[in-house]
Amino acid sequence: LARESVVAGCGFQPRGEGSQVYGLRDSDLCLVGTAEIPLGGVYADQILDKEALPIRMAAVSHCFRQEAGAAGSATRGLYRVHQFSKVEMFVLCTPEQSNEIHEQLREIEIELFSSLGLHFKVLDMPTQDLGNPAYRKYDIEAWMPGRGSYGEISSASNCTDYQARRLNIRYRESETKSNRFVHTLNATACAVPRMILAILETFQQEDGSVVIPEPLRPYMGGIKVIEKP
């Protein structure tokens, strides 16, 4: 849960037509659609020391989205759901650090999905496909045979000072003692339903069994293959 002011500060529309956010009746609280919202809210109205930056965080949370306006086959199955779990990375940094950290977040995502053996592509998104907060955004799309197309499994955004200005997150320059707005970045490490979808469809065999990617086997009790019932 987060207050409407924090949701709006992160660049999401908490109420009204077309909102993807679930709001609680007779309350200013909303169900969050991503962990970047409460992580950003933690530092709202704070002035940080420059030496403390960058602050790198990761959080796992339940996420809730109305998916208003969604239609077609993408609304069925695991691809587009109203509640899911997700691991989100979030960074506060100086303006001079943000471009490099954006590339680092992209590389972390590439390493994660490569280790799982997924076939994916990285898109440097055009301006018309960016949401309000993002100055630059990478989308990662994995091949999903059931869809017959690529589907988004992750993204990484550099929001520069868009969220920081709205949340009033600043840092103090050590030399001049002046205050500047931080830059914020976010990136998805694992959106669980789409990761399950991509893994199942990529590694399903002709007999219906599913080969478990090697990095996940220690978490599956050593099982290498999920056999068809």
N, C-alpha and C positions, 0 to 999 in steps of 0.2 A: 504494500500500500504506500502511496505517496500523496502529498497534498497537491491540489490543482496548480498552485503557484510553481511547484517544482517541476511538474509535468510540462507546464507551459514554458518554463525556463529552459528546459531541454529541447524545446522546439516542437512539441507535440500538442495537438489541439485536444484539450481535456473534455470539452463539451460541444454540443451543437451538431448540425447536419454534417455528415461525412466523417465524423470523428471515429477513430479506431479504438478509442479508449472506453473501458467500462467504468462508469462513475457510480459511487454509492449514493443512494437516495438520501436526501436531507443531510448531506455531508459534503465537505470539500475534499474528501479522500477519493482516490482513484486506484484501480488495479493496474499495476505497471505492466507495460508490454515488453520491457527489457530492463536488465539490471543497471544499465547506464543511468537511468533516472534516479534511483535511490543513491547510487554512488556519487552522482553529481550533487545531489541534495546534501550529502554529508558535508561538503565543503562550501555550501552557500554562505555568503556574507562573511567569508574569512579572508584574512590577509596572510599569505604564507611567506616563509623565508625563501629567497631564491635558492639557497644552498640545499633546500629540501626537495627541489625539483630535478628530474621528473619524479612524480609519484605514480607508480604503476600498480594497478589493482586488477583483480579478477574476482568475479562473483557468479555463483550459480543461483538461479532463481526460477520460480514459476512465473510464466509470462501469460498475459491475457490480452487478446485482441479481438475486436468485433469483426474484422475483415469486411467492413461495409463496402459494398460495390463489387465484391468478388463474385465471379460467376463461372460456370463451365466446369469441365472435368477436374480442374485444379482444386475445386472445393471438396472433392471426394477423396477419401483415404487420408493418408498421413501428411500430404504435402501442405495443405492449408487448414489449420485447426484453430480453435478458439482458446485452447489452453495447452501449454507445453512447457518443457524445462529447457533452459539454455545456460551455457557458460559464456559470460561476456567479459571482455577485457576493456579496461578504461584507464586513460592516462591524463594526468595534468602535467603540463610542461611549460617552458618559456616559448615565445614565438620563434626563437632561433632554433629550438630543438624539434619543432613539430613535424617538419617535412621528413627528417631522418627517422623519427619514431614511427611515422606513418609507414615508411618502407619496412621497418622492423616488424611491425604488426602484420603486414602482408606476408613477410617471409615466415613468420610463425605459423600462419594459416596454411601456407603452401607446404611447410614441413609436416604439419599435422595430417593433411589430406593425402600427401604423397606417401607417408608411412602406412596409411591404410590401404594403399593400392587403388585409390579412386582415379577415374579418368575425369579430369576437370580442366577448365580454362579460367583465366583471370582477365576480367574486363576493367579497363579504365573508363569509368562511366562518363558519358557526355553531359554537358551542362543541363540539358533539358530533362535528364533523368535523375537529377540530384534533388534531395529533399531540402527544406529550408535551412537546416543547420550546417550541411556539409559544403565545404569549400572544394574538397576532392574526395572521391569514393571509389574503391575497388570492390567489385562484386566477383565472387567465385561461384561458378556454376559447374555442377557435376553432371555427367551423362547419366540419364535415367531411362533405361530401356522401356519401362512400362509407359512412360510418357512419350517415348519416341523423340525426345529432345533433351536439351540441357535444362537443369532446374537449379535455382539459386540455393546454395547451402551456407553461404557466409558473405560477409561484407566487412570492409574496414574503411572508416571515415575520419578525415581530418576536419574538425569543425572550427578550427582556428579559435577566435574569441567570441563566436556567436553565443554559445551557451554560457560562457564565463561572464559576459556582459549582463545577460538576463538573470543569472544566478548571483552575480556580484562576487566572483571569485578572483582575487587579485594576489599578486606577490610583490614583495618589497625589494627593489634593487639595492644591493649591498653598498654600492659606491655612492649613488645619488640619493638614496633613501626615498626615492619616488615610488609610487605604486603603479603597477601595470596589470592588465588583465592576462590571466593565463590562457593557454590554448588547451583545448580538450580533444581527445581522440577516443574512438571506440571501435571495437572489432569483435566479431563473433568467433569464439573458439569451437563451440559445438552447440548447434540447435538440434536437440535430440531426435525429434520425429523425422526430420529430413536426413539426418545422418543414418538412422535406421533404414530409411527408404533407400538411400544411395547404396548402403552396404548390401542389403538383401538383394537388390536388383542387379548389382554388379557381380556378386559372388554366388548367385543361385546356379546350380548345375542342371543338366538335362533331366536328371532323375528327381528333381525337386529339392534336393539337399542344398545346404548353404555352407560354403567354406568360410570359416571365421578368419578375418585378417590376423596375421601373426601377432601384432602388438596388443590385440584384445584377448588373446587366448589365456593369459594369466588371470584375467578377470572372469573367465568362463570356466574355471575349474580345470583348465588344461584341455578342454574339448576343442578339437580342431574342425569338426564338421557337425552341423546340426542336421540330423537325418530326417528325411520325410517320415511323418507318422505312419 
